[in-house]
Each structure stands twice: as C-alpha cells, then as structure tokens.
Amino acid sequence: MKRMILVAIGLFATLTVLAQSGFQVNPVFDGKLVPKSRMEETFIEGSQLSPYKLRVFRSVKFTVTEPEFSEIQARLLEDARGAADRQTDYAGGKLCYAVLRFQAKVRSTRNDTWVDGSKYLCLQAAGKGDGYQVTLVYMSGDATLADLKTIFAN
C-alpha cells in the first residue's frame, strides 16, 4: 500500500512539472540557476485553489546577484515572446514586474476535464543591496487576468 502511494505521489509530481514544462525559466524553479537552498518555495495544487479558478500555484522567492538576475530576466523575456498577453514594468532598465499569460489546455477546477485555460508566469523584482529580491510565480487554471487582479487586490 505504501508503495502504491509513493508511486502515485511521484506520478503526480511528474505531471505537475510537465504542466509547467516548455518555459525558459523552468531551470529557476528547478534550482538549476539559483540553488534550492537559497529559495523559499510555495506549492499549492487542487481543490484549495478552486475559489480562485486555479489548478496550480507555485512560487519561488530568493535573492540573486546582478548576473543571476540578468539570466533570469533574459529567460523570462524569451518566454514573453510566446505570451498571449503580457504586462511588464521596468526600473533602471531592469525588469521589475511581469505578468505573462499563455493559452493552454488545463484541467478545469469545475468539472476536472481538459478545457481551454491559461498558464501564467509572473515576476516581481526589487533591488536589494548588490542584488535583487525576486519572486517568480507559475499558475494555471481557468482564471483570467481580471480574476487575478481581483484576487491579488484583496
């Protein structure tokens, strides 16, 4: 029984990673550009997110050096080229805020079927000493940009 549970957990984690695949910023979430030991990670999936019309919420928060931030910024801007919608703000020539929406097939939070939905990549960055404090977020579900603005305004 324990073995079946472990296999199910492993499969579930793999499917979550695959749902997020294809983005240039994936190595950031995977701890390949910024070590996981320097990250604060939040991961929520499933029915807890139903009120927000989301299926997956994953965020990582960390402090990086100038070269690390430049790499993250370049990867996110590469992803932005495929976004259906994007909102970005810059400060001092550096990306400080981004919300990117991608059209995708996602699992519906309403009836657990595949529907047209959205995937989101979001970034918030602020200078901190010699580096940057960065929060990078991945979300997927039925939520629209307007829904997210309402959620985050509260």
Rosetta constraint file for C-alpha pairs under 8 A:
AtomPair CA 1 CA 5 HARMONIC 6.39 0.50
AtomPair CA 2 CA 6 HARMONIC 6.20 0.50
AtomPair CA 3 CA 7 HARMONIC 6.16 0.50
AtomPair CA 4 CA 8 HARMONIC 6.10 0.50
AtomPair CA 5 CA 9 HARMONIC 6.15 0.50
AtomPair CA 6 CA 10 HARMONIC 6.11 0.50
AtomPair CA 7 CA 11 HARMONIC 6.11 0.50
AtomPair CA 8 CA 12 HARMONIC 6.00 0.50
AtomPair CA 9 CA 13 HARMONIC 6.12 0.50
AtomPair CA 10 CA 14 HARMONIC 6.16 0.50
AtomPair CA 11 CA 15 HARMONIC 6.19 0.50
AtomPair CA 12 CA 16 HARMONIC 6.31 0.50
AtomPair CA 13 CA 17 HARMONIC 6.35 0.50
AtomPair CA 14 CA 18 HARMONIC 6.19 0.50
AtomPair CA 15 CA 19 HARMONIC 6.13 0.50
AtomPair CA 16 CA 20 HARMONIC 6.65 0.50
AtomPair CA 17 CA 21 HARMONIC 6.22 0.50
AtomPair CA 20 CA 26 HARMONIC 7.42 0.50
AtomPair CA 20 CA 138 HARMONIC 7.60 0.50
AtomPair CA 21 CA 26 HARMONIC 6.79 0.50
AtomPair CA 22 CA 26 HARMONIC 7.56 0.50
AtomPair CA 23 CA 79 HARMONIC 6.07 0.50
AtomPair CA 24 CA 75 HARMONIC 5.17 0.50
AtomPair CA 24 CA 76 HARMONIC 6.65 0.50
AtomPair CA 24 CA 78 HARMONIC 6.90 0.50
AtomPair CA 24 CA 79 HARMONIC 5.99 0.50
AtomPair CA 25 CA 29 HARMONIC 7.05 0.50
AtomPair CA 25 CA 72 HARMONIC 6.77 0.50
AtomPair CA 25 CA 75 HARMONIC 5.51 0.50
AtomPair CA 25 CA 76 HARMONIC 5.96 0.50
AtomPair CA 25 CA 79 HARMONIC 7.61 0.50
AtomPair CA 26 CA 30 HARMONIC 6.20 0.50
AtomPair CA 27 CA 31 HARMONIC 6.15 0.50
AtomPair CA 27 CA 32 HARMONIC 5.00 0.50
AtomPair CA 27 CA 33 HARMONIC 6.01 0.50
AtomPair CA 28 CA 32 HARMONIC 5.89 0.50
AtomPair CA 28 CA 33 HARMONIC 5.24 0.50
AtomPair CA 28 CA 34 HARMONIC 6.15 0.50
AtomPair CA 28 CA 72 HARMONIC 7.43 0.50
AtomPair CA 29 CA 60 HARMONIC 6.73 0.50
AtomPair CA 30 CA 36 HARMONIC 7.65 0.50
AtomPair CA 31 CA 35 HARMONIC 4.78 0.50
AtomPair CA 31 CA 36 HARMONIC 4.77 0.50
AtomPair CA 33 CA 68 HARMONIC 7.33 0.50
AtomPair CA 34 CA 38 HARMONIC 6.91 0.50
AtomPair CA 34 CA 39 HARMONIC 7.57 0.50
AtomPair CA 34 CA 64 HARMONIC 7.52 0.50
AtomPair CA 34 CA 68 HARMONIC 7.62 0.50
AtomPair CA 35 CA 39 HARMONIC 6.98 0.50
AtomPair CA 36 CA 40 HARMONIC 7.89 0.50
AtomPair CA 38 CA 62 HARMONIC 6.00 0.50
AtomPair CA 38 CA 63 HARMONIC 7.38 0.50
AtomPair CA 39 CA 60 HARMONIC 6.12 0.50
AtomPair CA 39 CA 61 HARMONIC 5.56 0.50
AtomPair CA 39 CA 62 HARMONIC 4.88 0.50
AtomPair CA 40 CA 60 HARMONIC 5.56 0.50
AtomPair CA 40 CA 61 HARMONIC 5.07 0.50
AtomPair CA 40 CA 62 HARMONIC 6.44 0.50
AtomPair CA 41 CA 58 HARMONIC 7.35 0.50
AtomPair CA 41 CA 59 HARMONIC 5.65 0.50
AtomPair CA 41 CA 60 HARMONIC 4.43 0.50
AtomPair CA 41 CA 61 HARMONIC 6.44 0.50
AtomPair CA 42 CA 57 HARMONIC 7.78 0.50
AtomPair CA 42 CA 58 HARMONIC 5.60 0.50
AtomPair CA 42 CA 59 HARMONIC 5.18 0.50
AtomPair CA 42 CA 60 HARMONIC 6.49 0.50
AtomPair CA 43 CA 56 HARMONIC 7.68 0.50
AtomPair CA 43 CA 57 HARMONIC 5.80 0.50
AtomPair CA 43 CA 58 HARMONIC 4.44 0.50
AtomPair CA 43 CA 59 HARMONIC 6.58 0.50
AtomPair CA 44 CA 48 HARMONIC 7.52 0.50
AtomPair CA 44 CA 49 HARMONIC 7.49 0.50
AtomPair CA 44 CA 56 HARMONIC 6.00 0.50
AtomPair CA 44 CA 57 HARMONIC 5.16 0.50
AtomPair CA 44 CA 58 HARMONIC 6.40 0.50
AtomPair CA 45 CA 49 HARMONIC 6.69 0.50
AtomPair CA 45 CA 55 HARMONIC 5.66 0.50
AtomPair CA 45 CA 56 HARMONIC 4.54 0.50
AtomPair CA 45 CA 57 HARMONIC 6.28 0.50
AtomPair CA 46 CA 50 HARMONIC 7.11 0.50
AtomPair CA 46 CA 55 HARMONIC 5.36 0.50
AtomPair CA 46 CA 56 HARMONIC 6.74 0.50
AtomPair CA 46 CA 109 HARMONIC 7.68 0.50
AtomPair CA 47 CA 55 HARMONIC 7.46 0.50
AtomPair CA 47 CA 109 HARMONIC 7.24 0.50
AtomPair CA 49 CA 53 HARMONIC 6.50 0.50
AtomPair CA 49 CA 54 HARMONIC 5.24 0.50
AtomPair CA 49 CA 55 HARMONIC 5.98 0.50
AtomPair CA 49 CA 56 HARMONIC 7.38 0.50
AtomPair CA 50 CA 54 HARMONIC 5.85 0.50
AtomPair CA 50 CA 55 HARMONIC 6.91 0.50
AtomPair CA 50 CA 109 HARMONIC 5.60 0.50
AtomPair CA 50 CA 110 HARMONIC 7.49 0.50
AtomPair CA 52 CA 143 HARMONIC 6.91 0.50
AtomPair CA 52 CA 147 HARMONIC 7.63 0.50
AtomPair CA 52 CA 148 HARMONIC 7.92 0.50
AtomPair CA 52 CA 151 HARMONIC 7.15 0.50
AtomPair CA 53 CA 109 HARMONIC 6.35 0.50
AtomPair CA 53 CA 141 HARMONIC 5.93 0.50
AtomPair CA 53 CA 142 HARMONIC 5.15 0.50
AtomPair CA 53 CA 143 HARMONIC 4.85 0.50
AtomPair CA 54 CA 109 HARMONIC 6.74 0.50
AtomPair CA 54 CA 139 HARMONIC 6.99 0.50
AtomPair CA 54 CA 140 HARMONIC 5.72 0.50
AtomPair CA 54 CA 141 HARMONIC 4.08 0.50
AtomPair CA 54 CA 142 HARMONIC 5.96 0.50
AtomPair CA 54 CA 143 HARMONIC 6.01 0.50
AtomPair CA 55 CA 107 HARMONIC 7.03 0.50
AtomPair CA 55 CA 108 HARMONIC 7.39 0.50
AtomPair CA 55 CA 109 HARMONIC 6.16 0.50
AtomPair CA 55 CA 139 HARMONIC 7.47 0.50
AtomPair CA 55 CA 140 HARMONIC 5.66 0.50
AtomPair CA 55 CA 141 HARMONIC 4.90 0.50
AtomPair CA 55 CA 142 HARMONIC 7.93 0.50
AtomPair CA 56 CA 138 HARMONIC 7.68 0.50
AtomPair CA 56 CA 139 HARMONIC 5.28 0.50
AtomPair CA 56 CA 140 HARMONIC 5.28 0.50
AtomPair CA 56 CA 141 HARMONIC 6.92 0.50
AtomPair CA 57 CA 137 HARMONIC 7.30 0.50
AtomPair CA 57 CA 138 HARMONIC 5.94 0.50
AtomPair CA 57 CA 139 HARMONIC 4.56 0.50
AtomPair CA 57 CA 140 HARMONIC 6.96 0.50
AtomPair CA 58 CA 137 HARMONIC 5.68 0.50
AtomPair CA 58 CA 138 HARMONIC 5.18 0.50
AtomPair CA 58 CA 139 HARMONIC 6.39 0.50
AtomPair CA 59 CA 135 HARMONIC 6.87 0.50
AtomPair CA 59 CA 136 HARMONIC 5.57 0.50
AtomPair CA 59 CA 137 HARMONIC 4.22 0.50
AtomPair CA 59 CA 138 HARMONIC 6.28 0.50
AtomPair CA 60 CA 135 HARMONIC 5.74 0.50
AtomPair CA 60 CA 136 HARMONIC 5.41 0.50
AtomPair CA 60 CA 137 HARMONIC 6.55 0.50
AtomPair CA 61 CA 133 HARMONIC 7.46 0.50
AtomPair CA 61 CA 134 HARMONIC 5.65 0.50
AtomPair CA 61 CA 135 HARMONIC 4.37 0.50
AtomPair CA 61 CA 136 HARMONIC 6.47 0.50
AtomPair CA 62 CA 133 HARMONIC 5.89 0.50
AtomPair CA 62 CA 134 HARMONIC 5.48 0.50
AtomPair CA 62 CA 135 HARMONIC 6.67 0.50
AtomPair CA 63 CA 128 HARMONIC 7.93 0.50
AtomPair CA 63 CA 131 HARMONIC 6.75 0.50
AtomPair CA 63 CA 132 HARMONIC 5.46 0.50
AtomPair CA 63 CA 133 HARMONIC 4.41 0.50
AtomPair CA 63 CA 134 HARMONIC 6.02 0.50
AtomPair CA 64 CA 68 HARMONIC 5.78 0.50
AtomPair CA 64 CA 69 HARMONIC 6.04 0.50
AtomPair CA 64 CA 131 HARMONIC 5.40 0.50
AtomPair CA 64 CA 132 HARMONIC 5.33 0.50
AtomPair CA 64 CA 133 HARMONIC 6.61 0.50
AtomPair CA 64 CA 134 HARMONIC 7.42 0.50
AtomPair CA 65 CA 69 HARMONIC 6.15 0.50
AtomPair CA 65 CA 130 HARMONIC 6.65 0.50
AtomPair CA 65 CA 131 HARMONIC 4.32 0.50
AtomPair CA 65 CA 132 HARMONIC 6.43 0.50
AtomPair CA 66 CA 70 HARMONIC 6.15 0.50
AtomPair CA 66 CA 130 HARMONIC 7.21 0.50
AtomPair CA 66 CA 131 HARMONIC 5.34 0.50
AtomPair CA 66 CA 132 HARMONIC 7.11 0.50
AtomPair CA 67 CA 71 HARMONIC 6.38 0.50
AtomPair CA 68 CA 72 HARMONIC 6.35 0.50
AtomPair CA 69 CA 73 HARMONIC 5.97 0.50
AtomPair CA 69 CA 131 HARMONIC 7.82 0.50
AtomPair CA 69 CA 132 HARMONIC 6.97 0.50
AtomPair CA 70 CA 74 HARMONIC 6.11 0.50
AtomPair CA 71 CA 75 HARMONIC 6.25 0.50
AtomPair CA 72 CA 76 HARMONIC 6.16 0.50
AtomPair CA 73 CA 77 HARMONIC 6.09 0.50
AtomPair CA 73 CA 94 HARMONIC 7.96 0.50
AtomPair CA 73 CA 95 HARMONIC 6.65 0.50
AtomPair CA 74 CA 78 HARMONIC 6.18 0.50
AtomPair CA 75 CA 79 HARMONIC 6.36 0.50
AtomPair CA 76 CA 80 HARMONIC 6.17 0.50
AtomPair CA 77 CA 81 HARMONIC 6.74 0.50
AtomPair CA 78 CA 82 HARMONIC 7.85 0.50
AtomPair CA 79 CA 83 HARMONIC 6.99 0.50
AtomPair CA 80 CA 86 HARMONIC 7.02 0.50
AtomPair CA 80 CA 100 HARMONIC 6.32 0.50
AtomPair CA 82 CA 102 HARMONIC 7.24 0.50
AtomPair CA 83 CA 100 HARMONIC 5.83 0.50
AtomPair CA 83 CA 101 HARMONIC 5.48 0.50
AtomPair CA 83 CA 102 HARMONIC 4.89 0.50
AtomPair CA 83 CA 103 HARMONIC 7.73 0.50
AtomPair CA 84 CA 100 HARMONIC 7.60 0.50
AtomPair CA 84 CA 101 HARMONIC 5.70 0.50
AtomPair CA 84 CA 102 HARMONIC 5.24 0.50
AtomPair CA 84 CA 103 HARMONIC 6.45 0.50
AtomPair CA 85 CA 100 HARMONIC 5.91 0.50
AtomPair CA 85 CA 101 HARMONIC 5.12 0.50
AtomPair CA 85 CA 102 HARMONIC 7.08 0.50
AtomPair CA 86 CA 98 HARMONIC 7.12 0.50
AtomPair CA 86 CA 99 HARMONIC 5.59 0.50
AtomPair CA 86 CA 100 HARMONIC 4.48 0.50
AtomPair CA 86 CA 101 HARMONIC 6.26 0.50
AtomPair CA 87 CA 97 HARMONIC 7.84 0.50
AtomPair CA 87 CA 98 HARMONIC 5.51 0.50
AtomPair CA 87 CA 99 HARMONIC 5.19 0.50
AtomPair CA 87 CA 100 HARMONIC 6.60 0.50
AtomPair CA 88 CA 95 HARMONIC 7.21 0.50
AtomPair CA 88 CA 96 HARMONIC 7.71 0.50
AtomPair CA 88 CA 97 HARMONIC 5.43 0.50
AtomPair CA 88 CA 98 HARMONIC 4.31 0.50
AtomPair CA 88 CA 99 HARMONIC 6.56 0.50
AtomPair CA 89 CA 95 HARMONIC 6.09 0.50
AtomPair CA 89 CA 96 HARMONIC 5.83 0.50
AtomPair CA 89 CA 97 HARMONIC 5.06 0.50
AtomPair CA 89 CA 98 HARMONIC 6.55 0.50
AtomPair CA 90 CA 94 HARMONIC 5.25 0.50
AtomPair CA 90 CA 95 HARMONIC 4.45 0.50
AtomPair CA 90 CA 96 HARMONIC 5.22 0.50
AtomPair CA 90 CA 97 HARMONIC 6.87 0.50
AtomPair CA 91 CA 95 HARMONIC 6.52 0.50
AtomPair CA 91 CA 96 HARMONIC 6.16 0.50
AtomPair CA 95 CA 125 HARMONIC 7.24 0.50
AtomPair CA 96 CA 123 HARMONIC 7.27 0.50
AtomPair CA 96 CA 124 HARMONIC 5.45 0.50
AtomPair CA 96 CA 125 HARMONIC 4.57 0.50
AtomPair CA 96 CA 126 HARMONIC 6.21 0.50
AtomPair CA 97 CA 122 HARMONIC 7.50 0.50
AtomPair CA 97 CA 123 HARMONIC 5.40 0.50
AtomPair CA 97 CA 124 HARMONIC 4.57 0.50
AtomPair CA 97 CA 125 HARMONIC 6.40 0.50
AtomPair CA 98 CA 121 HARMONIC 7.77 0.50
AtomPair CA 98 CA 122 HARMONIC 5.30 0.50
AtomPair CA 98 CA 123 HARMONIC 5.01 0.50
AtomPair CA 98 CA 124 HARMONIC 6.67 0.50
AtomPair CA 99 CA 120 HARMONIC 6.94 0.50
AtomPair CA 99 CA 121 HARMONIC 5.96 0.50
AtomPair CA 99 CA 122 HARMONIC 4.44 0.50
AtomPair CA 99 CA 123 HARMONIC 6.67 0.50
AtomPair CA 100 CA 120 HARMONIC 5.47 0.50
AtomPair CA 100 CA 121 HARMONIC 5.14 0.50
AtomPair CA 100 CA 122 HARMONIC 6.19 0.50
AtomPair CA 101 CA 118 HARMONIC 6.36 0.50
AtomPair CA 101 CA 119 HARMONIC 5.81 0.50
AtomPair CA 101 CA 120 HARMONIC 4.65 0.50
AtomPair CA 101 CA 121 HARMONIC 6.75 0.50
AtomPair CA 101 CA 145 HARMONIC 7.85 0.50
AtomPair CA 102 CA 118 HARMONIC 5.47 0.50
AtomPair CA 102 CA 119 HARMONIC 5.07 0.50
AtomPair CA 102 CA 120 HARMONIC 6.19 0.50
AtomPair CA 103 CA 116 HARMONIC 7.18 0.50
AtomPair CA 103 CA 117 HARMONIC 6.10 0.50
AtomPair CA 103 CA 118 HARMONIC 4.81 0.50
AtomPair CA 103 CA 119 HARMONIC 6.51 0.50
AtomPair CA 104 CA 116 HARMONIC 5.88 0.50
AtomPair CA 104 CA 117 HARMONIC 5.36 0.50
AtomPair CA 104 CA 118 HARMONIC 5.22 0.50
AtomPair CA 104 CA 119 HARMONIC 6.38 0.50
AtomPair CA 105 CA 114 HARMONIC 6.04 0.50
AtomPair CA 105 CA 115 HARMONIC 5.42 0.50
AtomPair CA 105 CA 116 HARMONIC 4.73 0.50
AtomPair CA 105 CA 117 HARMONIC 5.64 0.50
AtomPair CA 105 CA 118 HARMONIC 7.35 0.50
AtomPair CA 106 CA 114 HARMONIC 5.40 0.50
AtomPair CA 106 CA 115 HARMONIC 5.60 0.50
AtomPair CA 106 CA 116 HARMONIC 6.27 0.50
AtomPair CA 106 CA 117 HARMONIC 5.46 0.50
AtomPair CA 106 CA 118 HARMONIC 7.03 0.50
AtomPair CA 106 CA 140 HARMONIC 6.93 0.50
AtomPair CA 106 CA 141 HARMONIC 5.94 0.50
AtomPair CA 106 CA 142 HARMONIC 7.62 0.50
AtomPair CA 107 CA 112 HARMONIC 5.64 0.50
AtomPair CA 107 CA 113 HARMONIC 5.35 0.50
AtomPair CA 107 CA 114 HARMONIC 4.58 0.50
AtomPair CA 107 CA 115 HARMONIC 6.25 0.50
AtomPair CA 107 CA 141 HARMONIC 6.81 0.50
AtomPair CA 108 CA 112 HARMONIC 4.86 0.50
AtomPair CA 108 CA 113 HARMONIC 5.34 0.50
AtomPair CA 108 CA 114 HARMONIC 5.99 0.50
AtomPair CA 108 CA 115 HARMONIC 6.03 0.50
AtomPair CA 108 CA 117 HARMONIC 7.89 0.50
AtomPair CA 108 CA 141 HARMONIC 6.57 0.50
AtomPair CA 108 CA 142 HARMONIC 6.54 0.50
AtomPair CA 109 CA 141 HARMONIC 7.12 0.50
AtomPair CA 109 CA 142 HARMONIC 7.33 0.50
AtomPair CA 116 CA 142 HARMONIC 7.70 0.50
AtomPair CA 117 CA 140 HARMONIC 7.51 0.50
AtomPair CA 117 CA 141 HARMONIC 5.68 0.50
AtomPair CA 117 CA 142 HARMONIC 4.83 0.50
AtomPair CA 117 CA 143 HARMONIC 7.43 0.50
AtomPair CA 118 CA 140 HARMONIC 5.66 0.50
AtomPair CA 118 CA 141 HARMONIC 5.69 0.50
AtomPair CA 118 CA 142 HARMONIC 6.19 0.50
AtomPair CA 118 CA 143 HARMONIC 7.03 0.50
AtomPair CA 118 CA 144 HARMONIC 7.42 0.50
AtomPair CA 119 CA 138 HARMONIC 7.29 0.50
AtomPair CA 119 CA 139 HARMONIC 5.67 0.50
AtomPair CA 119 CA 140 HARMONIC 4.24 0.50
AtomPair CA 119 CA 141 HARMONIC 6.66 0.50
AtomPair CA 120 CA 137 HARMONIC 7.71 0.50
AtomPair CA 120 CA 138 HARMONIC 5.55 0.50
AtomPair CA 120 CA 139 HARMONIC 5.03 0.50
AtomPair CA 120 CA 140 HARMONIC 6.15 0.50
AtomPair CA 121 CA 136 HARMONIC 7.30 0.50
AtomPair CA 121 CA 137 HARMONIC 5.64 0.50
AtomPair CA 121 CA 138 HARMONIC 4.78 0.50
AtomPair CA 121 CA 139 HARMONIC 6.74 0.50
AtomPair CA 122 CA 136 HARMONIC 5.72 0.50
AtomPair CA 122 CA 137 HARMONIC 4.96 0.50
AtomPair CA 122 CA 138 HARMONIC 6.57 0.50
AtomPair CA 123 CA 134 HARMONIC 7.12 0.50
AtomPair CA 123 CA 135 HARMONIC 5.68 0.50
AtomPair CA 123 CA 136 HARMONIC 4.61 0.50
AtomPair CA 123 CA 137 HARMONIC 6.38 0.50
AtomPair CA 124 CA 134 HARMONIC 5.77 0.50
AtomPair CA 124 CA 135 HARMONIC 5.25 0.50
AtomPair CA 124 CA 136 HARMONIC 6.69 0.50
AtomPair CA 125 CA 132 HARMONIC 6.29 0.50
AtomPair CA 125 CA 133 HARMONIC 5.56 0.50
AtomPair CA 125 CA 134 HARMONIC 4.40 0.50
AtomPair CA 125 CA 135 HARMONIC 6.44 0.50
AtomPair CA 126 CA 132 HARMONIC 5.42 0.50
AtomPair CA 126 CA 133 HARMONIC 5.35 0.50
AtomPair CA 126 CA 134 HARMONIC 6.71 0.50
AtomPair CA 127 CA 131 HARMONIC 5.92 0.50
AtomPair CA 127 CA 132 HARMONIC 4.37 0.50
AtomPair CA 127 CA 133 HARMONIC 6.31 0.50
AtomPair CA 128 CA 132 HARMONIC 4.92 0.50
AtomPair CA 128 CA 133 HARMONIC 6.00 0.50
AtomPair CA 143 CA 147 HARMONIC 5.62 0.50
AtomPair CA 143 CA 148 HARMONIC 6.63 0.50
AtomPair CA 144 CA 148 HARMONIC 6.38 0.50
AtomPair CA 145 CA 149 HARMONIC 6.21 0.50
AtomPair CA 146 CA 150 HARMONIC 6.32 0.50
AtomPair CA 147 CA 151 HARMONIC 6.18 0.50
AtomPair CA 148 CA 152 HARMONIC 6.03 0.50
AtomPair CA 149 CA 153 HARMONIC 5.88 0.50
AtomPair CA 150 CA 154 HARMONIC 6.56 0.50
